[in-house]
Amino acid sequence: MKLIQLPTQAFEQRLKQELEENPALESGKEETNTLEDDFDDVYENDEDTETINTEDINIDDYLSDDEVPDYRTRTQNYSSDDEEKSVPYAAGISFNQYLINQLNTVYLSDTEWAIAEFLVGSVDESGYIRRPVADIMDDLAFTQNIYVEESAIEKILKIVQELDPAGVAARSLDECLLIQLKRKEPTPSIELAITILEKSFDHFTKKHYNKLIQKHDVSEQQLKEAISEIEKLNPKPGGSYSGSNKIVEHIVPDFSIRIVEGELELSLNSRNAPELHVSKEYSNMLAGYKIAKDRSKSQKDAVQFIKQKLDAAKWFIDAIKQRQQTLYITMSAIMEYQKEYFLTGDERKLRPMILKDIADAINMDVSTVSRVANSKYVDTPYGTKLIKEYFSESMKNVQGEDVSTKEIKKILETVIGEETKRKPLTDDKLAGILKEKGYPIARRTVAKYREQLGIPVARLRKEI
């Protein structure tokens, strides 16, 4: 069950670990007979079998820690395998160090430098200083033994706020946007934008455009141009820098669905289907020990050790095959259940589907289906998606038919996308429109679906 839950990349790591820990397990195609055939040969053809001379086998090689090569126990131990094989990567400096490097170009006294360095250390990854100046003043006194007034810290803060990227070290969103605007070449639109942020930030965030027009005695076009300038600014000046140094994670799909001559074709990622076999060397060794008449205690221990490794290898190979079969059967049932969607890509064609529907179809436990759905991705003609996204609850439309909640969300998203942005639709009106389309759902349900789609309330969707 644990193997089934692993996505492709984690499964590869688990496979690599097993191959390293169990010398009786090997990857690649097996060149000779299977383990069962080997034993048959040993016991059914004794006359033709050349018995392995167990005296030539160093028992200690198989009873000691097989992960510690012999050369490591000698003095001046070295092997070409020890050569460091590191993967090169793009070097970079932290956001904090980037700011410190800029401070080196500013002339500051020792005390001012210590304050500036402390302020830079207080900048979070978004580029803000989220702590009140009074708290910073106390910290400087207790941790740095620097006693200064708030005004002295405010003075150094202004210097830090002149660093790049523009808007860094701001204590609030409006301060961040104002820092950026004041660095731009003054124009009537920029000056109006600065005035709005300084004197009417609350009205701006709530999109009370009529109040802004009246308060600042401007036309609708002038307000629109000022807002356009604000929308060009970066609300998280540290985000773009820190993001460039993050490792990009790539999704490896576990399945692939293609449309071939009008029919769906499912395939399991080949990385989920490795070729494994039991070590021929280990199986021969066990057979040799079984034939030997005289066995010392160390030889008996060796037999036990080798048998354990062979049993573990056989179990792991069987578990891998079961994993492959379970994954394929489960995804095949999901594909068949949502066939109309996979053929068209139209999310409105997604049928209501819960874990039990698939579990019943393949005669497996719901927990097994859940393990497949929660951590696996499928590559389709419409993009790579997490399988659990195809599951949804159902509700009845006015005709009494079961429809997927995903279908309703898609229609809701379309209706909001087509609304007049000068006068966005409220949740009540959206509920009315959905009812007219045959989906009788309550206003609170509309609000829940809207929030799940990441769409703000009507007031915040308003544009001029």
C-alpha positions in Angstrom: 0.0 0.0 0.0 2.9 2.3 0.7 4.4 1.6 -2.7 1.0 2.4 -4.4 0.9 5.8 -2.6 4.3 6.9 -3.9 4.3 9.2 -7.0 6.8 8.4 -9.7 9.8 10.4 -8.4 9.4 9.1 -4.8 9.0 5.6 -6.2 12.2 5.9 -8.1 14.0 6.9 -4.9 12.5 3.9 -3.1 13.5 1.6 -5.9 17.1 3.0 -5.8 17.2 2.5 -2.0 16.1 -1.1 -2.3 18.6 -1.9 -5.0 21.4 -0.4 -2.8 20.3 -2.3 0.3 19.6 -5.7 -1.2 22.5 -7.2 -3.3 20.1 -10.1 -4.3 18.0 -7.7 -6.3 19.2 -6.5 -9.7 17.8 -4.2 -12.3 17.7 -4.8 -16.1 16.7 -7.8 -18.1 17.5 -11.2 -16.7 19.9 -13.1 -19.1 19.3 -16.6 -17.7 16.6 -18.7 -16.2 14.4 -17.6 -13.3 15.2 -18.5 -9.7 12.6 -21.3 -9.7 14.2 -22.8 -12.8 17.6 -22.7 -11.1 16.4 -24.7 -8.2 14.7 -27.2 -10.5 18.0 -27.7 -12.3 19.8 -28.3 -9.1 17.5 -30.9 -7.7 16.2 -32.6 -10.8 19.5 -33.0 -12.7 22.0 -33.9 -10.0 24.1 -36.0 -12.3 24.8 -33.1 -14.7 25.2 -30.4 -12.1 28.6 -29.2 -11.1 28.4 -28.6 -7.4 29.7 -25.3 -6.2 32.8 -25.7 -4.0 31.7 -23.9 -0.9 35.3 -23.8 0.5 36.2 -21.2 -2.2 33.5 -18.9 -0.9 34.4 -16.4 1.8 31.5 -16.6 4.2 32.4 -13.3 5.8 31.8 -11.5 2.6 28.1 -12.3 2.9 27.7 -12.0 6.7 29.4 -8.6 7.0 27.8 -5.3 6.2 27.6 -5.6 2.4 27.4 -1.8 2.0 31.0 -1.3 3.4 33.6 -2.4 0.7 36.7 -4.1 1.9 39.0 -1.2 0.8 37.4 1.1 3.3 38.7 -0.9 6.2 42.4 -0.5 5.1 44.7 2.4 5.7 45.1 5.0 3.0 41.8 3.7 1.7 40.8 5.1 -1.7 38.7 4.0 -4.6 37.8 5.7 -7.8 34.2 5.2 -6.6 34.9 7.8 -3.9 35.4 10.5 -6.5 33.0 13.3 -5.8 30.4 13.4 -8.5 28.4 16.6 -7.7 25.9 18.1 -10.1 26.7 21.7 -11.0 24.1 24.3 -10.1 23.7 28.0 -10.6 25.2 29.8 -7.6 23.5 32.8 -6.1 23.3 35.0 -3.1 20.5 35.4 -0.6 18.1 38.3 -0.8 19.5 39.5 2.6 23.1 39.5 1.3 22.0 41.2 -1.9 20.7 44.2 0.2 23.9 44.1 2.4 26.1 44.4 -0.7 24.2 47.5 -1.7 24.7 49.0 1.8 28.5 48.7 1.3 28.2 51.6 -1.2 26.6 53.9 1.4 28.7 55.9 3.9 27.5 55.2 7.4 29.0 55.5 10.9 29.6 52.3 12.9 26.3 52.7 14.8 24.3 53.6 11.7 25.8 50.6 9.9 24.8 48.3 12.8 21.2 49.7 12.7 21.0 49.4 8.9 22.3 45.8 9.0 19.7 45.0 11.7 16.9 46.5 9.6 18.0 44.5 6.5 18.0 41.4 8.7 14.4 42.2 9.6 13.3 42.2 5.9 11.1 39.1 5.1 11.2 37.2 1.8 8.4 39.4 0.4 10.5 42.5 1.0 8.7 44.0 4.0 9.6 44.9 7.6 6.6 43.7 9.5 7.7 44.8 13.0 7.0 48.2 14.6 10.0 50.6 15.0 9.5 50.5 18.8 10.1 46.8 18.8 13.2 47.2 16.7 14.5 49.9 19.0 14.1 47.5 22.0 15.8 44.7 20.2 18.8 46.9 19.2 19.2 47.8 22.9 19.0 44.2 24.2 20.8 42.3 21.5 23.2 44.9 20.0 23.7 47.2 23.0 22.7 50.1 20.8 20.5 52.8 22.5 18.9 55.2 20.0 15.6 57.0 19.6 12.9 55.9 17.2 13.7 58.9 15.0 17.3 57.7 14.5 16.0 54.3 13.3 13.4 56.0 11.1 16.3 58.0 9.5 18.3 54.8 8.7 15.1 53.1 7.5 14.7 55.7 4.8 18.2 54.9 3.6 17.5 51.2 3.5 14.3 51.9 1.6 16.4 53.5 -1.2 17.9 50.1 -1.9 16.8 47.9 -4.8 14.3 46.4 -5.6 12.2 49.5 -5.3 9.7 49.2 -2.4 11.9 47.1 -0.2 11.8 47.5 3.6 8.4 49.0 3.5 6.2 48.5 6.6 2.9 48.3 4.8 1.5 47.9 1.3 0.7 51.6 0.8 4.2 52.6 1.9 5.7 50.0 -0.5 3.7 51.3 -3.4 4.5 55.0 -2.5 8.2 54.2 -2.5 8.0 52.8 -6.0 5.8 55.7 -7.3 8.2 58.4 -5.9 11.1 56.9 -7.8 9.3 57.4 -11.1 9.4 60.4 -13.4 6.6 62.7 -12.2 3.5 62.9 -14.4 0.0 64.0 -13.6 -1.1 60.4 -13.4 1.7 59.5 -11.0 1.1 62.5 -8.8 -2.6 61.7 -8.6 -1.7 58.1 -7.8 0.6 59.3 -4.9 -2.1 61.5 -3.6 -4.7 58.7 -3.6 -2.3 56.3 -1.8 -1.4 59.0 0.8 -4.9 60.4 1.5 -7.4 57.8 0.3 -5.8 54.4 0.5 -8.9 52.9 2.2 -11.2 54.1 -0.6 -8.8 52.8 -3.2 -8.6 49.3 -1.7 -12.4 49.1 -1.4 -12.7 50.4 -5.0 -15.0 53.3 -4.0 -14.3 55.0 -7.3 -17.1 57.6 -7.1 -15.8 58.8 -3.7 -12.3 59.1 -5.1 -13.6 61.2 -8.1 -15.5 63.5 -5.7 -12.7 63.8 -3.1 -9.9 64.6 -5.5 -12.0 66.5 -8.0 -10.8 64.5 -11.0 -12.5 62.9 -14.1 -13.1 59.2 -14.5 -10.4 59.1 -17.1 -7.9 60.7 -14.9 -8.7 58.3 -12.1 -8.4 55.4 -14.5 -4.9 56.5 -15.6 -3.8 56.9 -12.0 -5.0 53.5 -11.0 -3.3 52.1 -14.1 0.0 53.4 -12.7 -0.6 51.8 -9.4 -1.4 48.4 -11.0 2.0 48.4 -12.7 3.7 48.3 -9.3 5.1 45.3 -7.5 3.3 44.6 -4.2 6.0 42.0 -3.2 9.4 43.5 -4.2 11.3 40.7 -2.5 9.3 37.9 -4.2 10.8 38.2 -7.6 14.4 38.0 -6.3 13.9 35.1 -3.8 11.9 33.2 -6.4 14.8 33.2 -8.8 16.9 31.2 -6.4 14.3 28.5 -5.6 14.6 25.0 -7.1 12.0 24.5 -9.8 9.9 21.5 -9.1 8.8 19.5 -12.2 5.8 17.3 -12.1 6.4 13.8 -13.5 3.1 12.4 -14.7 2.4 8.8 -13.6 0.0 8.1 -16.5 -0.6 9.4 -20.0 -3.9 9.5 -21.9 -3.9 10.0 -25.6 -6.7 10.0 -28.2 -5.9 7.6 -31.0 -8.4 7.4 -33.9 -11.2 8.6 -31.7 -10.5 6.2 -28.8 -8.7 6.8 -25.5 -5.4 5.1 -24.9 -3.9 4.8 -21.4 -0.3 4.2 -20.6 1.7 3.9 -17.4 4.9 6.0 -17.2 7.7 3.5 -18.0 9.6 4.8 -15.0 6.9 3.1 -12.9 7.6 -0.3 -14.6 11.3 -1.1 -13.9 12.8 -4.4 -15.0 13.9 -6.3 -11.9 15.1 -9.8 -11.3 16.7 -11.9 -8.6 20.5 -12.1 -8.6 21.8 -15.2 -10.4 24.9 -15.1 -8.3 22.9 -15.2 -5.1 20.5 -18.0 -6.3 23.5 -20.2 -7.4 25.2 -19.6 -4.1 22.1 -20.7 -2.2 21.8 -23.8 -4.4 25.4 -24.6 -3.7 25.0 -24.4 0.0 21.9 -26.7 -0.1 23.9 -29.4 -2.0 26.9 -29.2 0.3 26.8 -32.1 2.8 29.0 -30.7 5.5 27.9 -27.3 6.8 29.7 -25.3 9.4 27.8 -22.8 11.6 29.1 -19.9 9.5 27.8 -21.7 6.4 24.4 -22.1 7.9 24.4 -18.5 8.9 25.3 -17.6 5.3 22.4 -19.7 4.0 20.0 -17.9 6.3 21.4 -14.5 5.2 21.3 -15.2 1.5 17.8 -16.7 1.8 16.5 -13.6 3.6 17.9 -11.4 0.8 16.4 -13.6 -1.9 13.0 -13.7 -0.2 13.1 -9.9 0.1 14.0 -9.5 -3.5 11.2 -11.8 -4.7 8.7 -10.0 -2.4 9.8 -6.6 -3.7 9.5 -7.7 -7.4 6.0 -9.0 -6.7 5.0 -5.8 -4.8 6.2 -3.7 -7.8 4.1 -5.8 -10.2 1.1 -5.4 -7.9 1.6 -1.7 -7.8 1.7 -1.4 -11.6 -1.4 -3.5 -11.9 -3.3 -1.5 -9.3 -2.3 1.8 -10.7 -3.3 0.8 -14.3 -6.6 -0.7 -13.3 -7.6 2.3 -11.1 -6.7 4.9 -13.7 -8.3 2.8 -16.5 -11.6 2.8 -14.5 -11.4 6.6 -13.9 -10.7 7.2 -17.6 -13.7 5.1 -18.6 -15.9 6.8 -16.0 -15.0 10.2 -17.4 -14.6 9.1 -21.0 -16.7 12.0 -22.4 -14.5 14.6 -20.7 -11.2 13.0 -21.8 -12.5 12.9 -25.4 -13.6 16.5 -25.4 -11.6 18.4 -22.7 -14.9 20.1 -21.7 -15.0 20.3 -17.9 -18.8 20.6 -18.1 -18.7 17.0 -19.2 -17.1 15.8 -16.0 -19.5 13.4 -14.3 -20.0 13.4 -10.5 -17.5 10.9 -9.2 -16.5 9.8 -5.7 -13.9 7.3 -4.5 -16.5 4.7 -3.9 -17.7 4.8 -7.5 -14.2 3.7 -8.7 -13.7 1.3 -5.8 -16.9 -0.5 -6.6 -16.0 -0.7 -10.3 -12.6 -2.3 -9.7 -13.6 -4.3 -6.6 -11.0 -2.7 -4.4 -11.0 -0.8 -1.2 -11.8 3.0 -1.1 -8.4 3.6 0.7 -6.6 2.1 -2.3 -8.3 4.4 -4.8 -7.6 7.3 -2.5 -3.9 6.5 -2.5 -3.8 6.5 -6.2 -5.9 9.7 -6.6 -4.2 11.9 -4.0 -0.7 11.7 -5.2 -0.7 10.8 -8.9 -0.7 13.0 -12.0 -2.0 12.1 -15.5 -0.8 13.8 -18.7 -3.8 14.5 -21.0 -4.3 16.4 -24.2 -5.6 19.2 -22.0 -2.6 19.4 -19.6 -1.2 17.5 -16.7 -3.5 17.3 -13.7 -3.8 15.7 -10.3 -6.1 12.8 -10.6 -8.1 13.8 -7.5 -9.3 16.9 -9.4 -11.6 14.6 -11.4 -13.5 13.6 -8.3 -16.5 15.7 -7.3 -19.7 15.6 -5.4 -23.1 15.7 -7.2 -26.3 17.7 -7.0 -29.5 17.5 -8.9 -30.5 20.1 -11.6 -34.1 21.1 -12.3 -34.6 18.1 -14.5 -33.6 15.8 -11.5 -30.3 14.7 -13.2 -27.1 14.4 -11.2 -24.6 17.0 -12.2 -21.0 17.5 -11.0 -20.2 20.4 -8.7 -17.3 21.0 -11.0 -19.7 21.6 -13.9 -21.5 24.3 -11.8 -18.2 25.9 -10.8 -17.2 26.1 -14.5 -20.5 27.8 -15.4 -20.1 30.2 -12.5 -16.6 31.1 -13.6 -17.9 31.7 -17.2 -20.7 33.9 -15.9 -18.3 36.0 -13.8 -15.9 36.3 -16.7 -18.6 37.7 -18.9 -20.0 40.2 -16.4 -19.8 44.0 -16.8 -16.8 44.9 -14.6 -18.2 48.4 -14.0 -21.1 46.7 -12.2 -20.1 43.1 -11.1 -22.7 40.6 -10.2 -23.4 40.0 -6.5 -23.7 36.4 -5.1 -27.5 36.8 -5.0 -27.6 37.7 -8.7 -25.2 34.9 -9.6 -27.5 32.5 -7.7 -30.4 33.8 -9.8 -28.5 33.3 -13.1 -27.5 29.8 -12.2 -31.1 29.0 -11.2 -32.2 30.3 -14.7 -29.7 27.9 -16.2 -31.2 25.0 -14.3 -28.9 24.8 -11.3 -31.0 25.8 -8.2 -28.3 26.5 -5.6 -28.4 28.9 -2.6 -26.5 32.2 -2.4 -24.2 30.8 0.4 -23.3 27.9 -1.9 -22.5 30.3 -4.7 -20.2 32.2 -2.2 -18.5 28.9 -1.3 -17.9 27.9 -4.9 -16.7 31.4 -5.8 -14.1 31.4 -2.9 -13.0 27.9 -3.9 -12.3 29.3 -7.4 -10.3 32.2 -5.9 -12.7 34.8 -7.2 -13.2 37.9 -4.9 -16.5 39.4 -4.0 -18.3 41.7 -6.4 -17.0 44.9 -4.9 -13.4 43.9 -5.4 -14.0 42.9 -9.0 -15.2 46.4 -9.9 -13.3 48.3 -12.6 -13.8 51.7 -14.2 
